Amino acid sequence: MLFNKITPEQAGISSRHVTRFIKTLDRWGLVNHGVVLMKGNDIFAEYYWDPYDKDTVHRMYSQTKSYVGVAIGLLLEDGKLTLDDRIVDHFPEKRDGELKRFMEDLTIRDMLTMSTSGENPYWFTYGDPDRTHLYINQAGGQQPGGMRYRYDSSGSQVLSSLVEKLSGQSLFDFLNERIFRHLGTFKTATILKAPNGDSWGDSALVCTPRDMASFARFLMNYGTWDGKRLMSEAYLREATSAIVDNHETDAFDEFYTQGYGYQIWRLPENAFAFNGMGCQLTACLPDKDLTFVITSDNQGYAASKALILSAFYECIVDNLGEASLPEDPEAYAEALAIGDTLKLAVMSGKTTSPYAKELDGKVYVCEHTGTGITKFHFTFNEDGTGEWHYTNAQGDKVLPFGLGKNVFGKFPQLGYSDEYGVTPTTNGFMYDCAASAAWGNEQKLLLRVQVIDRYLGNMFAIFSFKDDCASITMRKTAEAFLNEYQGDWLAYREK
């Protein structure tokens, strides 16, 4: 039975180590959403940061690539391709003429191992809705395929398009028919689409952490489920191995220079992993029969993944034994209780300032900002909440926030992408968000916005006040949205 709950002691680790792990994750400004730890098919620890829970679907970003790598393996079994096939031979209709040097000879194997030819255009701004067409005609001039590892997200998208072309199904439907339905998971999952309607196969799987854990278990079984073989053991063993060295420029990253397989990363201690932006991570340690899934949004926090993995190895991996331990009810109760305290991160700082009364309702007119924001004011309420009122190119906006706590609602910017990436919406769609604020000092207000939708992102703003002048700094970390919320400018109190 999948997802049977057991105690950490039954799994071979003290509950105290689990508690220490979760407390460590909740430090240093990390933004966590969910954690699943499994020994075999059993869950021995599962935590969610409110408002997330086990049924909340979550954007998995580049973990999607690992699913594409598995789908290619299924097509290999079906005889629809070989790994030495040239990519261009599968897409003759996509080429416009003479290609860049090295593109002609690029193979499926080269793409699977990200040993491609470089010079990939940034598709978010290039303007071609067909990413496979864009790749074939604009990438490929840097080095011969198969020569060295260079991270290549767009190559994974081409592989996803190849899966759909050869299978005649969407990436999700193909994997659902061949694998997911046998696992009994992924029932609420989806994959968002690229602008031309292809599945967004390098970035846009949306599913639950338990879905991810089930797929990890399938790979750790090397293709069998409930005694039935669903795909080749040989392919999965190769796919999860260190086929190529994946040093790029960082000689000191011990977590991400362990090698790379077929769209799958290697980690220390004979582990393999699916790895997505913002700390979407699934780690599989076959030697310990251990699976770890974490969902987060730590975009913009460069050290976050190293902090998470360091804590995982030190608290969990180093202390997990083969045999069960005696039950420890007190320690287990503490491990359970900590789950009730976990909440989505908020802006840290003071929740009150005497300056709030003076600032309340005062309108500030902005100098040229580059953001389109022309004026703003704040209001503060007795219940510890407030609103940021502002005007930009779309008109008047209101963003409610909590002081030292999150207020959940809709981020008021219209037009951001939904089902189709980089495709503006026109139906009034807005992202779900959490907004919190705090006082850095008496006349400095800090505002934090977290977009917690099928797209993840964050924005941090500093409003500093002196006399009738305000200095504003905004920084965002989000892929192809929140661009209107980045800059530095001055504003002056309206007379």
TIMARKOL-691896 format. One record per residue (C-alpha): residue in three letters; x, y, z. Coordinates in steps of 0.001 Angstrom, whole numbers, padded with zeros to 6 digits, always signed. Layout:
BEGIN
ALAXYZ ...
//
This chain:
BEGIN
MET+000000+000000+000000 LEU+001386+003386-001023 PHE+001550+006261+001493 ASN+000887+004192+004593 LYS+001852+006346+007597 ILE+004506+005000+009975 THR+006552+006591+012754 PRO+010114+007716+012079 GLU+011251+005044+014526 GLN+009615+002354+012411 ALA+011565+003742+009440 GLY+014833+003523+011371 ILE+015339+007111+012518 SER+014561+009003+015710 SER+011673+011458+015596 ARG+014068+013954+017155 HIS+016106+014040+013946 VAL+012942+014696+011941 THR+012007+017554+014273 ARG+015510+019006+013954 PHE+015269+018766+010165 ILE+011974+020655+009989 LYS+013186+023306+012437 THR+016304+023756+010311 LEU+014197+024156+007160 ASP+012127+026793+008924 ARG+015196+028941+009584 TRP+017387+031250+007523 GLY+014508+032768+005578 LEU+013698+029643+003586 VAL+010229+029610+002028 ASN+008918+026053+002238 HIS+005549+024712+001138 GLY+005661+020950+001700 VAL+007895+018018+002692 VAL+007406+014268+002248 LEU+009851+011664+003594 MET+009359+007997+002711 LYS+011038+004701+003571 GLY+009951+002247+000922 ASN+006292+002948+000164 ASP+005602+004313+003664 ILE+005527+007952+004745 PHE+007376+008537+008000 ALA+007188+012339+007928 GLU+004941+014751+006040 TYR+004641+018478+006642 TYR+002919+021414+004967 TRP+003215+025122+005570 ASP-000266+026636+005841 PRO-002163+027242+003513 TYR-000610+024283+001635 ASP-001742+020718+002343 LYS-001272+017248+000860 ASP-003904+017872-001821 THR-002561+021238-003007 VAL-001167+021012-006523 HIS+002151+022771-006969 ARG+004234+023929-009925 MET+007234+021616-010228 TYR+009195+023638-012790 SER+012236+021779-014156 GLN+011399+018552-012357 THR+009127+018170-015402 LYS+012244+017443-017479 SER+012785+014135-015681 TYR+009329+013005-016804 VAL+010273+013857-020379 GLY+013388+011715-020021 VAL+011261+008765-018899 ALA+008801+009317-021759 ILE+011681+009157-024247 GLY+012609+005795-022738 LEU+009096+004499-023365 LEU+009293+005546-027025 LEU+012664+003818-027270 GLU+011017+000603-026058 ASP+008230+001097-028578 GLY+010774+001249-031396 LYS+009764+004770-032403 LEU+013236+006243-031994 THR+016839+005469-031133 LEU+018972+007645-028891 ASP+021383+008227-031760 ASP+018685+009659-034038 ARG+019365+013204-035176 ILE+016846+015674-033796 VAL+016423+017439-037138 ASP+015417+014185-038836 HIS+012332+014013-036619 PHE+011319+017603-037380 PRO+011966+018237-041104 GLU+008900+020478-041218 LYS+010411+022815-038615 ARG+013600+023799-040417 ASP+013674+026968-042497 GLY+016887+026289-044391 GLU+020538+026148-043478 LEU+021012+025618-039762 LYS+023685+026850-037405 ARG+026824+024818-037221 PHE+026520+021638-035131 MET+022712+021582-035149 GLU+022525+019077-038014 ASP+024243+016328-036021 LEU+022646+016916-032617 THR+021158+013648-031316 ILE+018440+012654-028880 ARG+021143+011317-026564 ASP+022906+014691-026654 MET+019671+016392-025620 LEU+018870+013874-022895 THR+022251+014526-021265 MET+022197+018293-021965 SER+025343+017881-024025 THR+023973+020142-026737 SER+025434+022846-028931 GLY+024531+026005-027042 GLU+023454+029499-028140 ASN+019810+028983-027227 PRO+017655+032094-027599 TYR+015569+033247-024628 TRP+012167+032060-025774 PHE+010186+034163-023304 THR+011016+037313-025259 TYR+011982+035995-028712 GLY+008453+035997-030090 ASP+008281+032563-031769 PRO+005348+030605-030263 ASP+006775+027296-031553 ARG+009740+026552-029323 THR+010876+023546-031367 HIS+010975+025673-034518 LEU+012870+028354-032622 TYR+015416+025890-031261 ILE+016150+024116-034522 ASN+016625+027342-036453 GLN+018345+029544-033874 ALA+020350+027291-031511 GLY+023447+025213-032044 GLY+026497+027317-032838 GLN+028687+026883-029776 GLN+030181+023384-029768 PRO+029509+019911-031216 GLY+026795+017875-029560 GLY+027949+015292-027037 MET+031067+017274-026207 ARG+030223+018746-022793 TYR+027352+019408-020430 ARG+025682+022822-020648 TYR+022331+023297-018971 ASP+019762+023446-021782 SER+016143+023902-020767 SER+014922+024504-024304 GLY+016389+021196-025447 SER+014130+019462-022928 GLN+011174+021244-024505 VAL+012171+019881-027921 LEU+012263+016366-026443 SER+008788+016922-025004 SER+007516+017966-028424 LEU+009122+014843-029887 VAL+007252+012676-027362 GLU+003976+014262-028414 LYS+004720+013931-032124 LEU+005701+010260-031972 SER+003091+009148-029434 GLY+000196+011124-030889 GLN-000748+012130-027338 SER-000042+014989-024983 LEU+002916+014419-022685 PHE+000592+014017-019700 ASP-001817+011640-021442 PHE+001059+009490-022690 LEU+002588+009182-019224 ASN-000807+008735-017611 GLU-001666+005813-019882 ARG+001700+004115-019496 ILE+002601+004897-015863 PHE+000481+007244-013735 ARG-002762+005255-013817 HIS-000900+002211-012536 LEU+000468+004234-009617 GLY-002990+005510-008709 THR-001673+009065-008473 PHE-001564+012256-010594 LYS-005388+012385-010595 THR-005449+016174-010153 ALA-002246+016872-012080 THR-001797+018778-015316 ILE+000939+020171-017537 LEU+000582+023756-018723 LYS+001123+024570-022379 ALA+003622+026467-024483 PRO+002199+029303-026604 ASN+001621+027052-029650 GLY-000282+024415-027662 ASP+002565+021946-027122 SER+002949+020788-023541 TRP+005377+022992-021633 GLY+007570+020002-021051 ASP+010650+021623-019564 SER+008871+023456-016766 ALA+005152+023148-016210 LEU+004046+019952-014475 VAL+001558+020871-011741 CYS+000914+018113-009204 THR+001046+017251-005502 PRO+004163+016320-003523 ARG+002700+012836-003082 ASP+002423+012518-006860 MET+006123+013330-007093 ALA+006913+010782-004395 SER+005023+008043-006238 PHE+006957+008707-009457 ALA+010194+008654-007484 ARG+009258+005260-006045 PHE+008540+003993-009563 LEU+012031+004986-010684 MET+013568+003488-007550 ASN+011774+000247-008505 TYR+013422+000656-011928 GLY+010185+000332-013847 THR+008031-002118-011878 TRP+004870-001437-009889 ASP+002889-003952-007849 GLY+004935-006723-009439 LYS+004217-005584-013000 ARG+006921-004255-015306 LEU+005859-000995-016926 MET+009130-000052-018636 SER+012717-001120-019162 GLU+014899-001593-016098 ALA+018027-001145-018201 TYR+016912+002263-019485 LEU+015992+003564-016027 ARG+019240+002361-014489 GLU+021118+004190-017218 ALA+018886+007271-017010 THR+019500+007635-013274 SER+023267+007113-013528 ALA+026039+009669-014003 ILE+026305+009457-017791 VAL+028107+012796-018172 ASP+030133+015041-015908 ASN+028075+018159-015230 HIS+030584+020720-014036 GLU+029867+024052-015707 THR+031623+026849-013818 ASP+031289+025991-010107 ALA+034021+023697-008839 PHE+032772+023823-005245 ASP+029144+022661-005500 GLU+029228+019105-004214 PHE+025478+018662-004623 TYR+025138+019555-008299 THR+028406+018323-009787 GLN+027831+014618-009131 GLY+026919+013919-012757 TYR+023846+013971-014977 GLY+021808+011198-016586 TYR+018861+011386-018954 GLN+017238+014574-017628 ILE+017989+013380-014090 TRP+020560+014762-011645 ARG+022948+012829-009458 LEU+023436+013609-005759 PRO+025928+012320-003169 GLU+025702+008796-001726 ASN+024518+007120-004929 ALA+021410+009292-005085 PHE+019542+010709-008052 ALA+017139+013624-008173 PHE+014586+015671-010065 ASN+015448+019337-009688 GLY+013230+022386-010270 MET+013539+026150-009934 GLY+012798+027659-006550 CYS+013744+024439-004680 GLN+011316+021957-006153 LEU+013294+018836-005375 THR+012819+015071-005291 ALA+015791+013061-004006 CYS+015998+009268-004268 LEU+018524+007223-002284 PRO+018151+003588-003394 ASP+020763+002313-000928 LYS+018615+003566+001949 ASP+015239+003031+000259 LEU+014642+006715+001030 THR+012622+009314-000873 PHE+012560+013041-000091 VAL+010231+015560-001733 ILE+010175+019278-000999 THR+008167+022073-002618 SER+009096+025699-002045 ASP+009539+029092-003599 ASN+013082+030157-002870 GLN+013619+031937-006177 GLY+016215+034648-005694 TYR+017796+032929-002681 ALA+021003+031502-004138 ALA+022020+029459-001083 SER+018600+027900-000498 LYS+019079+024556-002232 ALA+022423+023955-000550 LEU+020888+024761+002845 ILE+018007+022348+002240 LEU+020183+019509+000996 SER+022761+020019+003740 ALA+020006+019746+006340 PHE+018551+016682+004611 TYR+021854+014817+004541 GLU+022914+015834+008053 CYS+019575+015316+009806 ILE+017993+012477+007830 VAL+020422+010579+005609 ASP+023225+010365+008165 ASN+020854+009089+010857 LEU+018603+006681+008954 GLY+019370+003050+009723 GLU+018207-000201+008192 ALA+016455-001548+011290 SER+013514-000084+013166 LEU+014118+001695+016472 PRO+012153+001426+019725 GLU+009162+003744+019705 ASP+009659+007111+021420 PRO+006159+008533+022065 GLU+007420+011807+023514 ALA+009736+012539+020593 TYR+007101+011469+018081 ALA+004517+013753+019701 GLU+006944+016649+019362 ALA+007528+015811+015687 LEU+003775+015802+015078 ALA+003192+018999+017038 ILE+005678+021029+015043 GLY+003519+020475+011975 ASP+000731+022520+013561 THR+003025+025549+013805 LEU+004160+025726+010180 LYS+002930+028711+008195 LEU+003989+030363+004959 ALA+006887+032769+005516 VAL+006112+036405+006289 MET+007997+039699+006218 SER+010072+039925+009378 GLY+010327+043116+011411 LYS+008240+045245+013748 THR+004467+045174+013367 THR+003851+048719+014610 SER+005358+052163+014161 PRO+004216+055561+015408 TYR+004774+056796+011840 ALA+001865+054693+010564 LYS-000646+057249+011822 GLU+001074+060073+009921 LEU+001482+057959+006762 ASP-002087+056653+006717 GLY-003955+057956+003679 LYS-001215+060331+002503 VAL-000863+060248-001289 TYR+002604+060202-002859 VAL+003144+061215-006481 CYS+005962+059341-008193 GLU+008735+060653-010343 HIS+009428+058668-013522 THR+009698+055066-012308 GLY+009915+052749-015295 THR+007273+050641-013548 GLY+004237+052648-014597 ILE+003318+053380-010972 THR+002312+057038-010814 LYS+001048+057449-007249 PHE+000368+055462-004096 HIS-000787+055611-000508 PHE-001106+053265+002451 THR-003951+052668+004856 PHE-003613+050851+008184 ASN-006350+049043+010097 GLU-006816+048256+013781 ASP-006687+044487+013153 GLY-003031+044581+012084 THR-003726+044680+008360 GLY-003308+047382+005779 GLU-003663+048173+002094 TRP-001260+049482-000479 HIS-003245+051623-002908 TYR-001477+052510-006130 THR-002108+053567-009699 ASN-000297+052133-012701 ALA-000930+051731-016429 GLN-003903+049438-015709 GLY-005576+051902-013353 ASP-006178+051966-009615 LYS-005031+048917-007628 VAL-005350+047732-004030 LEU-003132+045118-002383 PRO-004187+044088+001156 PHE-001383+042941+003468 GLY-000825+041898+007056 LEU+001723+043369+009429 GLY+003767+040401+010579 LYS+001253+038042+008998 ASN+000038+037087+005546 VAL-003170+038259+003964 PHE-004248+035937+001166 GLY-005982+037198-001944 LYS-005457+038026-005599 PHE-002467+039955-006861 PRO-004126+042898-008615 GLN-002149+042894-011884 LEU-004146+041707-014907 GLY-002957+039940-018043 TYR-000461+037420-016704 SER-000252+033952-018264 ASP-002384+031041-017125 GLU-002893+027828-019132 TYR-000540+028970-021911 GLY+002900+030306-021008 VAL+003898+033799-022168 THR+000349+034327-023414 PRO-001495+037280-021850 THR-004917+036555-020395 THR-007853+038840-021154 ASN-010548+037380-018894 GLY-009736+039176-015648 PHE-007523+036356-014381 MET-005249+037194-011419 TYR-002746+035089-009478 ASP-003324+033954-005907 CYS-000902+035667-003558 ALA+000114+036223+000047 ALA+001166+039705+001165 SER+002845+040735+004402 ALA+004640+043823+005671 ALA+006750+044996+008595 TRP+008557+048094+009768 GLY+012331+047961+009275 ASN+012579+051102+011348 GLU+010161+053854+012314 GLN+009929+055360+008814 LYS+010810+052370+006647 LEU+008054+049981+005559 LEU+008940+046599+004047 LEU+006421+044833+001794 ARG+006629+041202+000692 VAL+004423+039559-001930 GLN+004456+035831-002687 VAL+002599+034576-005753 ILE+001366+031085-004843 ASP-000450+029959-007962 ARG+000452+027638-010841 TYR+003142+030233-011399 LEU+005391+031043-008437 GLY+007191+034306-007815 ASN+007957+036942-005233 MET+008343+040686-004939 PHE+010015+042702-002185 ALA+009550+046454-001794 ILE+011137+049021+000512 PHE+009337+052300+001204 SER+011522+054780+003122 PHE+010119+058144+004203 LYS+011678+061463+005218 ASP+009754+064719+005436 ASP+007607+064796+002272 CYS+009855+062440+000261 ALA+009615+058677-000235 SER+012357+056464-001646 ILE+011080+053240-003185 THR+012980+050110-004189 MET+011234+047097-005713 ARG+012788+043783-006691 LYS+011039+040768-008136 THR+012075+037189-008737 ALA+009604+035595-011118 GLU+009889+034036-014541 ALA+008380+036402-017142 PHE+005969+038219-014819 LEU+006009+040920-012105 ASN+008132+042985-014505 GLU+006014+046029-013606 TYR+007238+045773-010015 GLN+010963+046340-010300 GLY+012879+049575-010008 ASP+014111+052443-007835 TRP+012509+055871-007674 LEU+011417+058821-005560 ALA+007940+060086-004775 TYR+006689+063222-003031 ARG+003726+063734-000768 GLU+000835+065374-002540 LYS+000204+068908-001314 
//
